[in-house]
Amino acid sequence: MKNREQKRREVDQLRRELAGVPHLFLTSFQKLTVAQDFELRKAVREAGGRYRVVKNNLIRKAAEGTPAEALVKGLAGMTSLAYTPADPVALAKALTAYAKNHPVLTFKAGLVEGRVVDAAALQELANLPPREELLAKLLFLIQAPAQRLASALQAVGRNLAVALDQGVREGKFSA
C-alpha cells in the first residue's frame, strides 16, 4: 500500500507527463492477463507511446490544470492511459489492432491535439493512413498546380512550333 507521500510524488510525476503530451487515450481493461498486458505494452512502445495503469482519483488529481482535465471527469471502472508526444495515428492503430485481437481492451475517450474525442473518433483516427502517406499526398496537392502551369506554358510553345512546321510543309511559309 502506498503512503500519502508516494501518492503525491506519483501524482506530480503524472501531472508533468500529462502536461507535456498532446495525445492521450483512456482505455478500459478487465481480465487482462500478465502476458496480454506485456504484449499491449510492447505494442504501445513500438508505436512511440507509453502505457500506464493508474487509479482514477490519481488521474483526476494529476490532470488538474492540464488539457486532460476535461477528459478525466467522471471516470469509473478500471482505467489505463496510453499517451504519446508524437504521432497519435500510430498509437491509435496499435491500440485498435490490439483491441481487435483482445476484446477486453476498450476505448473510453481520448485527447488529440488538445481536443477531447470519443471512442468513435478514435476509430476514425486509427483508420487514417500513416503520416508519411498523408505528407506525400499533401506534397502532391501542393505541386499539382505548378506542374499544370508548366505544362500549359510548354503547350503554347509546342503548339506554335507544330503550326509553323505544318505551314512550312504545306508551302505556306518559306524556310
N, C-alpha and C positions, 0 to 999 in steps of 0.2 A: 504494500500500500504506500502510495506517495504521500509525503507530508506537504504541508502548505507551501514551504519554500521551493520544493521541487516542482510543484504545480505552477507556481508563479514564474519560475525560470522557463518551464515548458511553454507557458502562455506567451512570455516575452519573445522567446525564440520563434514560435509560430507566428506572432504578430509581425516580426521582422520579415519572415518569409512571405507572408500574405501581402505585405505592403509592397514587395518587390516583384510580384508575379501578376501579369495582366490576364492570365488564362488559368481558370480553376474549375474543376469538375467535382461535384459531390456525387458519390455513389453509395448505394446500399448493398450490403453483402450479408448473407446469412448462410450458415452451414458451409462455409468455405474451409476446405481442409488446408493443412500446412503446405502440402505440395501445390495445391491450386494457388495459394497466396504467394508462394515463391515464384510460380510461373507468371502470375499477374504483375508482381513487382519487376520481374525481368523484362516483361513486355513494355511496361511503362518506362523503365530505364532506357531501353533501346529506342524509344520514341523521344528521348530527351527530357523526360519528366521525372517527377518524384511522386511517391505514393506513401500516404500515412493514414493510420487509423488513430483517430483522436476522439475523446469524449465530446459530446455535443456542447456541454457547458464550457469546456475549454476552448472549443472552436468559437463559440459566441463571444467569449471574453477577448480572445485573440483578434477577432475580426472588428472589434470596436475601433472606429476611426479609419478603417481601410475600405477600399472599394467593395470588399466581400461582405461588408456588414449587412447589406440588404439581402444578400443571398442566403445567409445562415439563420435568418429569423424563422422560427417555427420548426426547427429541425426536430425530428423524432426518429427513434429506432437507431440501429447501427449505422454509423456514417464513416466513410473514408474519404480522403481528399486525394485527388490526383491533380498536380499542377505543373506548369512549365513556363519558363520565361520566353521560350522560343516559339515554335510552330504549334498552334492549337489543333490544326488539322491532323498532324501526325499522332498526337496524343489521343484525339477523339477516335481516329481509326484504330489505334491499338486497343483502346478500351472497348470499342464496338466489336472488334474481331474476337476479343476475349469473351465478351458477354454472349456472343452467338454460340460459342462452344460451352460456356458455363452460365446457364441462366440464373445462377444465384447472385450474379452481379447485375444490378440495375442502376440506371441513372436517376438521380433526383433533380438536379439542376446544374447550371454552370455559369461561369463568368468569362466572357470572351471580350477582350479589348475594353474592359470596364463596364460592359453591359450584361445584365442578368438575362440568361436564356433558359428555356425549359428543355425537357428531355427530347421533344420533337426537333427543336432547333439543333440540339447536339447530334442527332441522327443525320440531319441535313449537312451539318459541318463535316461529319465523317464521310459523307458521300462526295465531298468536293475532290477534285483532282489534286495531286501533290503540288506543292508550292512552285517547284521548278516548271511544271507544266503550265501553271497559271501565268508565271512570268514570261514564258515563251509565247503564249497566246497574246499577252499584253504587248510584247515587243512586236509581234506580227501586226497587231492592230495599229500600232504607232507608225510602223514602217510602210504600211499599205498605201496611204495617201501619197507619200513621197515617191513610191515606186510607180504609181499610176500617173503622177505628174510627169515623171521622167519618160515613161512610155509614150504619153501624149505628145510631149515635146519632140521625141525622136520620130514619131509618126508623121509630123508635119514635114520634116526634112526628107524622110524616106518617101513620102507621097509625092513631094515636089521632084525628087530625083527620078521616080518611076514615070511621072508625067513628062519630064524633059526627055528621058530615054525613049519613051513611046513616040514623042513628037519627032525625034531625030530619025527613028526607024521608018516612020511614015513619010519622011521627007518634008515635014512642015518647018523644020529648023535645019540649019546647016551647022555642021560640027566644026 
